[in-house]
Amino acid sequence: MTDTLAQPRPKNAAPWEKLGSRVRFASWITSLVPAAIFVAAWLGLQLDFMAALLAIFLPIQLAFGAWAGFYSYGRKGVNDGLLMVVTFFFSTFVLVLLASVIWSVISEGAAALSPHFIYQNNRYITGTTGLEIGGAGHAILGSVIITGITTVITVPLAIATAVYLTETRDGARGVVRTLLQALAGLPSVVAGLFIYSMLIVSGWSSQVGVMASLALIPLMLPTISRVAEEALRLVPSELRNGALALGAPSYKAFFMVTLPAAKSGIVTAVLLGVARIIGETAPLILTAVIANETNANPLAGGMATLPTYIYNFLYLGDATSLQRAWGAALVLLIFVGILFVGARVASATRVGSKPKRRKK
Amino acid sequence: MSNDVAPKRLKLRSKPSRTADKVFFAVAKAAGYSSFVLVAAILFFLMLRAWPAFESQGVVNFIFGAGWNSTTDPQIFHLGPMLYGSLLIAAIGVAFAVPMAISISYFISFLAPERVAKIATVIVDLLAAIPSIVIGLWGLGVFSPVAAEWGRMLSEALGFIPIFSNAVDIFLRSPFIASLVIAVMIVPIIASITREIFSQMDQEIIKGAMALGGTRESIFRKVILPTASGGIVGGVLLALGRAMGETVAIFFVLNLTFDDFNWFKILEPSGGAVASLVLARFNEALDTELSALLAAGVVLFVVTLIVNTIASYIVAKAQPWRKL
C-alpha cells in the first residue's frame, strides 16, 4: 500500500488520545485494587455479597477513584474520579440486572422446553402434572391469532394517523400528537376494562378472542403511528414536491413516492407495534377466558395466549407450573427477540440511502 | 416599521380538487381524529358502568377513603390505600431508576468506546421490549428472595429509622421489592429519552467548556445536566405514568392491603396498586364491586392521562429538533 497522504502523518497526530503514564498507572490501580480487596473480604469474611458490595467495595472504590483523579490531574481531578466511579457502578448494576432477567429466562426456560411443549395443549394438565406431557401450543396459536387480528385492524388506522400528522396541514395536529403520546402510556388494564365495559358487560359478546384483539388496539395504535410518523417525516420534501409538480394527485404521490421511500421505517413501526402488544397480559385476562384447549375460532370460546399461559401457571405456583411458565416465557422472549431484530434490521436500511437497482 | 419593507409572502392555498384526493385526505383526517374518539369512548363507557359505584360510595370517599369489602352491608369500596400505594411505589421506583438511567446514558454517550456503547444500547433497548409478565416471573422467581434479603439487611442496619422498620419480620412482597422491579422496567424508558438528548447535544458547547478548563465532572454538572434537564424531567414523568399503570408485575411481587394506608414502612409486606387491585378482584367481583373496579379504572386512566400529557408536552419542548 502506498501512502495516500502527501506527507506522512506525524506519529502523535492525536496527542489527546494518548494517556499519560501517570493516568494509565492510576487507572489500573483503581480498577484492580478495590476489586481485589472486595473479593478477599467477601470470601475471607463470608460476608453477604450485596452487603460487602455496598459497605466495602463502593467506599474503597470511591476513595481510589478520587485518589486516581488527584494523582493524574491534581485537585480538580478528584470530582472526575468520583463521577467515573459512580457512573460505572450504576451502569454495571443496570446491565447486571438486565442480564439477570435475560439469563434466568433462557436457563430456566430451556429446562422446560421440549418438542411437545411447542405443539401440545393444556388439556388434562393440572399444576402438578409432570413435564412429559402438555405444552403451550394452544397459547402460541392464540397469541398469533389475537395479535394478528389486532395488527390487521390497527396498521391501516395507525398509518392513516401518521399520514394525517405528516401530509396534512390540519390545525389539530399538535393536539393529536400530544394525545397519542399520552395514549402510549395508557395502562394496559384500562384498555381491558374499556372493552369489558363497552362490549362485554352490555351483553354484546362474551369473553372471546376477538374481544382481546379489540382491547389491544389502543395499546398498539400510538406505537405504530409515532414510529411511522418519524419515518414519513424523514422522506425529503423534494421527492413529494417533485411528484406533485409532475402533476400527480396527492394520493398517488403518497402511495407511489412517499410510502415506498418510507417503507423500511413503516415495517419497523409495525414490528415494534407487534412487539409492544404480544406481551400484554392484563387486558387479555379481562377480555378472554384462558382456555386449556386449542381453539382457532376467535369468535367463540376462550383462548389462551402466551402471556396468559404464563400468568395462569404463575398463579398456580407449583414447582412444575413455574417450570411451564419459564418455558412459555422463553418462547415469548424468542418471539419478541425476532421482532426486535427484524425491526433493527429494517431500520438499518435508512430512508434516502441509495435505492436498489431493478434488474432488467 | 419593518413590516412594510419585507415583501409579503404569498401562501399557496390549494385545496384538493380531485375526488380521490378528497377521499385520501378525509380518511387521513378521520384517522387523526380517531384518537380523540378513542379517549372519549374510553372515558364514556368506563364512566357509564362506574357511575353506580361513584354514586353509592361518594366520589371523595371512593378516592380517598380506606377499606374494600364486598361482604359487609353496605359494601365498602374505597380506593385510598391502593391509590397512595401506586404513587408510593412509582415514586420510589423512579428514585431508584433515575440515577441508573442517567448513569447508563452518560456512559453510553460520553464514556464508552463506540462498540461497547452499541452493545449497551441494544441491551437497554431490548429490555424495554421485554413483556411485563416476564419481568413479573423474574421478579417472583429470581429477584424477590434476593431483594427480601437486602430488605432484611437494610432493616437490621437502619431499623431505627421508621422508614426501614419492620414489625412483622417478613420481607417478601413489600413495596420496596415492587418498586425495585418497577425500576428495572422504567430504566429503559428514562434512558432512551436521556440518551437521545445527550446525543443531540451541541458538541461545540462541550468542547468550548473543555477549552475553558472544565473537567468531566464540571461539564457534566454545569453544561450537560442543565441542558438535558427538561428532557429528563419529561422522561421521568412518562416513566411515572408507566409505573402507576403497571399491573401484572406488581401483582405477583406485592401483598395488597385494602384496609389500611401503609404510609411509609416500605419494607413491610403490605402495599397497594390500583391496577393490581383490578386484577386481584376481577374474577370474584359481582355487579357493585365490578362497578367499583371500573371506577378504579377511571381514576387510574384520568391520573395517568394527566401525567402523560404533561410529560409528552415537556419532552416535546425539550426536543426542538423534532419539530417540523
HADDOCK unambig.tbl for C-alpha pairs under 7 A between the chains (distance, minus, plus):
assign (segid A and resid 79 and name CA) (segid B and resid 217 and name CA) 5.94 0.50 0.50
assign (segid A and resid 80 and name CA) (segid B and resid 215 and name CA) 6.81 0.50 0.50
assign (segid A and resid 80 and name CA) (segid B and resid 216 and name CA) 5.72 0.50 0.50
assign (segid A and resid 80 and name CA) (segid B and resid 217 and name CA) 4.91 0.50 0.50
assign (segid A and resid 83 and name CA) (segid B and resid 217 and name CA) 6.24 0.50 0.50
assign (segid A and resid 87 and name CA) (segid B and resid 103 and name CA) 4.80 0.50 0.50
assign (segid A and resid 87 and name CA) (segid B and resid 107 and name CA) 6.66 0.50 0.50
assign (segid A and resid 90 and name CA) (segid B and resid 100 and name CA) 5.21 0.50 0.50
assign (segid A and resid 90 and name CA) (segid B and resid 103 and name CA) 6.08 0.50 0.50
assign (segid A and resid 91 and name CA) (segid B and resid 100 and name CA) 6.33 0.50 0.50
assign (segid A and resid 91 and name CA) (segid B and resid 103 and name CA) 5.80 0.50 0.50
assign (segid A and resid 91 and name CA) (segid B and resid 104 and name CA) 4.76 0.50 0.50
assign (segid A and resid 94 and name CA) (segid B and resid 100 and name CA) 6.51 0.50 0.50
assign (segid A and resid 98 and name CA) (segid B and resid 127 and name CA) 6.68 0.50 0.50
assign (segid A and resid 101 and name CA) (segid B and resid 138 and name CA) 6.25 0.50 0.50
assign (segid A and resid 157 and name CA) (segid B and resid 31 and name CA) 5.93 0.50 0.50
assign (segid A and resid 160 and name CA) (segid B and resid 28 and name CA) 4.88 0.50 0.50
assign (segid A and resid 160 and name CA) (segid B and resid 31 and name CA) 5.66 0.50 0.50
assign (segid A and resid 161 and name CA) (segid B and resid 28 and name CA) 5.95 0.50 0.50
assign (segid A and resid 161 and name CA) (segid B and resid 31 and name CA) 4.94 0.50 0.50
assign (segid A and resid 161 and name CA) (segid B and resid 32 and name CA) 4.63 0.50 0.50
assign (segid A and resid 163 and name CA) (segid B and resid 28 and name CA) 5.96 0.50 0.50
assign (segid A and resid 164 and name CA) (segid B and resid 28 and name CA) 4.73 0.50 0.50
assign (segid A and resid 164 and name CA) (segid B and resid 29 and name CA) 5.60 0.50 0.50
assign (segid A and resid 164 and name CA) (segid B and resid 32 and name CA) 5.65 0.50 0.50
assign (segid A and resid 176 and name CA) (segid B and resid 32 and name CA) 6.72 0.50 0.50
assign (segid A and resid 178 and name CA) (segid B and resid 309 and name CA) 6.47 0.50 0.50
assign (segid A and resid 178 and name CA) (segid B and resid 312 and name CA) 6.22 0.50 0.50
assign (segid A and resid 178 and name CA) (segid B and resid 313 and name CA) 6.72 0.50 0.50
assign (segid A and resid 179 and name CA) (segid B and resid 309 and name CA) 6.89 0.50 0.50
assign (segid A and resid 180 and name CA) (segid B and resid 35 and name CA) 6.94 0.50 0.50
assign (segid A and resid 181 and name CA) (segid B and resid 312 and name CA) 5.97 0.50 0.50
assign (segid A and resid 182 and name CA) (segid B and resid 305 and name CA) 5.94 0.50 0.50
assign (segid A and resid 182 and name CA) (segid B and resid 308 and name CA) 4.73 0.50 0.50
assign (segid A and resid 182 and name CA) (segid B and resid 309 and name CA) 5.05 0.50 0.50
assign (segid A and resid 182 and name CA) (segid B and resid 312 and name CA) 6.66 0.50 0.50
assign (segid A and resid 185 and name CA) (segid B and resid 241 and name CA) 6.35 0.50 0.50
assign (segid A and resid 185 and name CA) (segid B and resid 242 and name CA) 5.78 0.50 0.50
assign (segid A and resid 185 and name CA) (segid B and resid 308 and name CA) 6.40 0.50 0.50
assign (segid A and resid 186 and name CA) (segid B and resid 304 and name CA) 6.97 0.50 0.50
assign (segid A and resid 187 and name CA) (segid B and resid 242 and name CA) 6.95 0.50 0.50
assign (segid A and resid 187 and name CA) (segid B and resid 245 and name CA) 4.31 0.50 0.50
assign (segid A and resid 187 and name CA) (segid B and resid 246 and name CA) 6.62 0.50 0.50
assign (segid A and resid 189 and name CA) (segid B and resid 247 and name CA) 6.83 0.50 0.50
assign (segid A and resid 189 and name CA) (segid B and resid 275 and name CA) 6.44 0.50 0.50
assign (segid A and resid 190 and name CA) (segid B and resid 297 and name CA) 5.61 0.50 0.50
assign (segid A and resid 190 and name CA) (segid B and resid 301 and name CA) 6.59 0.50 0.50
assign (segid A and resid 193 and name CA) (segid B and resid 294 and name CA) 6.59 0.50 0.50
assign (segid A and resid 193 and name CA) (segid B and resid 297 and name CA) 6.96 0.50 0.50
assign (segid A and resid 194 and name CA) (segid B and resid 42 and name CA) 5.56 0.50 0.50
assign (segid A and resid 194 and name CA) (segid B and resid 45 and name CA) 6.69 0.50 0.50
assign (segid A and resid 194 and name CA) (segid B and resid 46 and name CA) 6.03 0.50 0.50
assign (segid A and resid 197 and name CA) (segid B and resid 45 and name CA) 6.13 0.50 0.50
assign (segid A and resid 197 and name CA) (segid B and resid 46 and name CA) 6.12 0.50 0.50
assign (segid A and resid 197 and name CA) (segid B and resid 49 and name CA) 6.43 0.50 0.50
assign (segid A and resid 198 and name CA) (segid B and resid 45 and name CA) 5.63 0.50 0.50
assign (segid A and resid 249 and name CA) (segid B and resid 21 and name CA) 6.54 0.50 0.50
assign (segid A and resid 250 and name CA) (segid B and resid 21 and name CA) 5.93 0.50 0.50
assign (segid A and resid 251 and name CA) (segid B and resid 21 and name CA) 5.66 0.50 0.50
assign (segid A and resid 251 and name CA) (segid B and resid 24 and name CA) 5.96 0.50 0.50
assign (segid A and resid 275 and name CA) (segid B and resid 129 and name CA) 6.80 0.50 0.50
assign (segid A and resid 276 and name CA) (segid B and resid 129 and name CA) 6.80 0.50 0.50
assign (segid A and resid 279 and name CA) (segid B and resid 131 and name CA) 4.61 0.50 0.50
assign (segid A and resid 280 and name CA) (segid B and resid 131 and name CA) 6.70 0.50 0.50
assign (segid A and resid 281 and name CA) (segid B and resid 133 and name CA) 6.69 0.50 0.50
assign (segid A and resid 282 and name CA) (segid B and resid 247 and name CA) 6.68 0.50 0.50
assign (segid A and resid 282 and name CA) (segid B and resid 248 and name CA) 6.54 0.50 0.50
assign (segid A and resid 307 and name CA) (segid B and resid 133 and name CA) 6.45 0.50 0.50
assign (segid A and resid 329 and name CA) (segid B and resid 134 and name CA) 6.05 0.50 0.50
